[in-house]
Amino acid sequence: MTKPDQLKSDITRFCDYFDSQVKDIETLQSSHDELYRKLLFVAVLDTLSGTVMPRRKNKERFVGFVQRFCRWSDGSRVSLPHLVQLLRKNPDPALDSLRKWALQKYSQLPVHSGALMHISEDPLLEAVKREWPSSSDQKIPIEGIDVMALTHSHLLYTYRNALVHELRMPGYGMTFGDKEEEPYYHGSSTVGEDPELILKTVELVYPWRFLSRLCTTGVAEMRGYLLANELNPYDSFTFGTYWLKELNR
């Protein structure tokens, strides 16, 4: 077999393996199948990201892979409920203009009338950036949370961390049926210690079928990228008898 043929064979074998894994994950049956499917899907995305961006740190490569290979246009949208909560946590007058803009948009969301609302209703990153304060001391209203942290591609990494490190899905979102393929919000009401005090929240949900689609699209896009650039995916990994990578090199 020639080197070009061997390379093509390696790429096909690698990508076919992950296509097969995605199909198997979709059919997993368990009393906790939603949780386990989501955990396995983000594990797939982790591996794929390490294949084409092996020198980047975990968050950078995970987010970068989703943005570059998964064709998720809504990933660049800013979660409006998260933005509003951030601005509630910091009452600084320097954020007043952004706060008024965000609250006005938030009050108009259809989720408040009891409907499921897809994240396509969220504002685009560029629209939020235009309202974001430009002074350096206000760019990060709360330590560790800037405007990028509120985008869905970054929130997906936060979601991944909860699945991997805590074996849970963040928030209190509910699944309505098993067919939804797009991330959505729904309203929720909780009665507090005072029976007359009802806490209303807007919960964000990333369905498992959505994560499956990211994986399938990611594999397909990566396959074309590897072929076009003559890159062997196995070069990003170390194989051998010993569990410590350095002992196999």
N, C-alpha and C positions, 0 to 999 in steps of 0.2 A: 504494500500500500504506500502510495506517495505521501509526502509530508502534507500537502494540501488536503488530500483525501483523509488522512489520519486526523487532521485538525477538524475537518467538517464532521467526521465521525464522533470525535470527542464532544464537540458542541452539541450535536444531536442527542447523544447519550445523556449528557448532563441535563439538558433542557427537558428531554422526554421524562427523565426521572422525576423532576419537580412537577411537571404536568400530571404525572401519575399520582404523586403524593397529594396534590390539590384535590383530585377526584376522590381519593380515598378519604381525605379529611371531610369532604362534603357529605359522605355517607356514614360518618361515625355515629354510632348509636350509644347513648348513655343517659342516665338521669341528669347529667350535667353537660349534655352534648353542646349546647350553645357556648358555654365557657371554654370547653376543651377545643372546640373548632377554632374559636377566636385565638386562643393561645397558640395553637399549631400554625395558624395562618400568619401570625406575626413572626413566628419562628422562621417560616419560609421567607418572608420579606427580609428578615435579618440576614439570612444566608445569601439571598440574591444580592443584597446590597454589598455584602462583603466580597462578592465575586467580582464586581466591577469597580468598587471603590475601597479596596483592601487597606489602603494607607490612611483612610480617614477615621476619625473617632466615631464611636457607636451612633450618637445622635446625628452627627453630620452626614454619615453615610446612609442611615435609615431614611431621614427626611430627604436627602438628596436623591436617593433612588426612587422614592415615591414621586417626587417632583419631575424627575427626568424620564422615568420609564413606565409609569403607571397610568398616564393619560387621565389624571384626575384634575379637571379644571377647577372644581370647587375647593380643592386643597389650598388655594391661595386666598380664599375668603376668610374674613375675620368673624369669629363666633360672637355675635352681638350680645347674647346673655352673659358671656364671660367678660366682654368689654364693659358692660354696664356694672357688673359686680365689682370689677377692678376699680372703676371710678367711684363707686360707693365706698370702697375701702379707703380711698384717699380723697378727703374733702378739700384739698388745696384749690384756692380760687384760680390758680394758673391753669387748671384743667376745666374751668367753667364752660368755655366755648365747646370743647369736645364733649363734655358731659351733656349739655343741652342738645347737641346734635344727636348723640347716641340715644338719649332718653326719648327723643321725639320719634326716631326710627323704631326703637324698641316697642313703644306704645302702639305702633301701627301693625305689628306682626300678627298674622292670622292665627298663630298658635294660641293667642289669648282668648280666642273664641271657641276653643275646644278642638280645633282641627290639628291633625298631624301636619307638620311643616318641614319641608325639605330644606337643607342648608343652602340651597340656591337662593333663598331669601336673604341670606346674610350679605353684608356689604363686602365689596372687593377690597383687597389690601390697599390699593392705591387711593381709594376713596377715603379710607380711614386715615391714611398717612397725611392727606391734605388737611385734615382737621387736627392732627396730632401736634402738641406743642413742640416748638423747635428748640427751645432753650435746653441746654445740655442737662441741667438738673431736673428736668421734668420729662425727659425721654423715657425714663423707667419709673412710673408712678409707685410701684412696689418692687423692692429688690428682687431681681431674678425674673421679673415679668415685664417684657417690652411688647411692642405691637406684634412682632413676629411670633411670640409665644402664644398669641391668641388665634393664629391662623390654624386652619384644620389640619394641614400637613404636620404642624408641630404638635397640635393636640393629639394627633394619632400616635405620635411617639410617647406622649404622656400616657395614653391609653395602653400602649404596648408595655410600658414599664409596670403599670398596675397589674396587667395580666401575668407578666413574667416574674415579677418580684413579690407580688401579693396574692396571686391566684384569684383575682377578682376583677370585675368591671367597675370603673369609677362612676360615681353618680348614682342616681336612683331611677335610671331610665327603664322603661318596660318594653317588651317585645309584643307587637300586635300581629299575630300570625307568623308564618314562616316564609313569606314570599317577598318581603320588602328588600330591595336591592340598593336603596339610596339612604345615606345618613339622614336622620330627621330629628326634630324636636317634638316633644309633647308636653302639655301642661300637667301639673300634679298638685294636689292639695293634701296637706297633712294637718291634723288637729294636734295642737300643742298641749301642754299641761293645763292651760286654761281652755276649756271646751269651746269658748267663744272666739278663741284666737286660732285662725286658720292660716297656715303658712302655704303660700302659693309659690311654686317654683316652675321653671322651664327646664326640662331634662333633655340632654343630648344622647342620642343612640347611634352607634355604628353597627348595623346588622352584620351577621356573619357572611351573608351572601355578598355584601359590599367588599368585605375583606377578601373573600374568594376571588372576586373579580379583579381586585388589585393584583393578586398573585398571578392569575392567569394572564392578565395584560402585561404584567412585569416580565414574566417568562418569555412571552412572545416578542416583546420589544427588545429584551436583552439578547435573545437568539439572533435577531437581525443585526444588532450592534456587534456581537462577537464575530459573526460571519463577515460583516463589512470591514471590520478592523483587524481580522485575522488574529483574534485573541483566544487563547485556550483557557477556559474557565478553571480547569484543574490547577493551573499555575498559581491561583490565589490561595491554595490550600496545601497543607503539609500532611503527607500520608506515611504510615510506617507502624512498626510494632509498638513503639514507645509513646506513651500518652503525652510526654513533654516534647513539644515540637522541636526544640533545639537538639534533641538526641536523634532525630531522624534526618537531620540535614547533613 
